[in-house]
Amino acid sequence: MDYDVIIIGAGPGGIYSAYELKKRRPKLKVGVFEAGQELSKRHCPIDGVKVKTCINCKSCSIMSGFGGAGAFSDGKYNITNDFGGTLYEHIGRNEAIELMKYVDQINVENGGGDTKLYSTAGTNLKKVCLQNKLKLLDASVRHLGTDINYVVLENLYAYLKDTIDFHFMTSVESIEVIDGGYKVLYAGGSATCSHCIISVGRSGSKWMETICEELQIPAKSNRVDIGVRVELPAVIFSHLTDELYESKIVYRTEKFEDNVRTFCMNPHGIVVNENTNGIITVNGHSYEGKEKQTENTNFALLVAKHFSMPFKDSNGYGESIARLSNMLGGGVIVQRFGDLVRGRRSNEKRIEEGLVQPTLNATPGDLSLVLPKRIMDGIIEMIYALDKIAPGTANDDTLLYGVEVKFYNMEVLVDEHLETVYPGLYIIGDGSGVTHSLSHASASGVYVANRIIATYD
Ligand SMILES: Cc1cc2nc3c(=O)[nH]c(=O)nc-3n(C[C@H](O)[C@H](O)[C@H](O)COP(=O)(O)OP(=O)(O)OC[C@H]3O[C@@H](n4cnc5c(N)ncnc54)[C@H](O)[C@@H]3O)c2cc1C
């Protein structure tokens, strides 16, 4: 075999597999095949001046390359089984938490030492939430920030690169089962291995579907989260963000009994565009360094849509809604909450006169023409519920950007070792549909590396 272990994808899942293999079995020959660039070469050409919109680069620097989709993320590292994936269903609750803590420690040792670990343990805010029909989920979160997250990745790459073969700009096209292992095929070549870890994340979702079909690995897809990103003065949420940094709060709507939840909270952050398969959606992040912080806080309000048979294309449903906002607004639409509840579109003048300065240049418009009524009603109800614990949330000038969509990979059938029906072929991270976060994806990487190491003991 060319390699003992081949890892496909150098996002958090792949990186922490490689890290653990190197640390515990330095003699194993490990190759990492990554569709994107190495970290220092990852640059999105959108500068807002010469290049304003996505030009569909051969490899998207935001989603692909060393560090994966997480490289320029906010670096919110959540240690919890309450959200971020269902890794615990496969490996057990305690093991999942221990591995997330283990990875957190590695991040701390590799540049994250000065960052703070926030926790919901013992907070009075839980009671305040419950008194207002809101549920605060349990978690510890370390905010690395986009800047420190990058430093950690630089240090991890420096640790790995001399002994692990990295093949950048090498998109794996297919995998063949061979005697005693696997053959990984890419444009212009192939490599063989005894163990293969697939960690292709969100950007590899379509490829993952093809591989599952070719190798007849069962998979199911039925979920998409749709909503808006809320932006308001940071001071309105400061009692929550100062204590918890990010609060994951769930509200059950009175009208439809749907769950609406806060997601990806960015104190003093910025709202940004995200490009998924050419569709522009909205996201947000924030920096740890004070000089780059803003006066606003942003977070998403999302409603999960689960579909039942015969409909299978939940991501297609989310894409269609996002396309509608792109059709009406040429990209992301922004609307004042006051305009939304009065049933009128926002325009440049009303946004300019408002008390919240938008951090993203989006098109003023009407989100009620884009989002299904049931989702829109749920979001409005949640904003009024949040207003009770953070007065000012439902102010007229609160900005809503749409749409925010969280696409989920289909969930592939893997066992308690994250191993497929093929011995030695593992599927981990967001590409497996089991994880949806930095922490769960990283932990799944360490878990599988340990499993492989055990086969050599
Ligand atoms: C803007 C943004 C902000 C985010 N913020 C946070 C946050 O604050 N906290 C949090 O927990 N999560 C956050 N996330 C989610 C987090 O980044 C992901 O959950 C995490 O990166 C998943 O890790 P992964 O290794 O499974 O996949 P990925 O990080 O997606 O990495 C997969 C890698 O595989 C490569 N690949 C794909 N197909 C192939 C192929 N065929 N051949 C070779 N290589 C391939 C890709 O190029 C990519 O580099 C954010 C995501 C985005 C986009």
The ligand as an ORCA input file, in Angstrom:
! r2SCAN-3c Opt
* xyz 0 1
  C     -18.726     30.914      7.610
  C     -18.791     29.734      8.549
  C     -18.708     29.933      9.925
  C     -18.766     28.863     10.800
  N     -18.632     29.107     12.153
  C     -18.604     28.072     13.002
  C     -18.367     28.273     14.387
  O     -18.125     29.377     14.859
  N     -18.419     27.180     15.218
  C     -18.655     25.927     14.753
  O     -18.691     24.995     15.545
  N     -18.849     25.705     13.436
  C     -18.815     26.734     12.558
  N     -19.000     26.502     11.225
  C     -19.160     25.105     10.784
  C     -17.790     24.399     10.789
  O     -16.889     25.147     10.012
  C     -17.947     22.978     10.257
  O     -18.868     22.297     11.085
  C     -16.608     22.228     10.266
  O     -15.647     22.903      9.506
  C     -16.787     20.806      9.728
  O     -15.534     20.194      9.649
  P     -15.272     19.008      8.608
  O     -13.832     18.644      8.724
  O     -16.272     17.958      8.800
  O     -15.584     19.626      7.143
  P     -15.020     20.902      6.398
  O     -14.489     21.884      7.353
  O     -16.072     21.316      5.464
  O     -13.771     20.342      5.567
  C     -13.916     19.428      4.504
  C     -12.734     19.564      3.565
  O     -12.834     18.496      2.591
  C     -12.439     18.991      1.329
  N     -13.051     18.165      0.277
  C     -14.356     18.098     -0.065
  N     -14.545     17.199     -1.045
  C     -13.313     16.688     -1.338
  C     -12.838     15.718     -2.282
  N     -13.670     15.082     -3.105
  N     -11.506     15.473     -2.322
  C     -10.641     16.107     -1.487
  N     -11.037     17.027     -0.569
  C     -12.367     17.299     -0.500
  C     -12.924     20.430      1.311
  O     -12.174     21.191      0.393
  C     -12.724     20.866      2.756
  O     -11.491     21.551      2.945
  C     -18.932     27.542     10.303
  C     -19.024     27.333      8.926
  C     -18.935     28.385      8.040
  C     -19.019     28.139      6.561
*
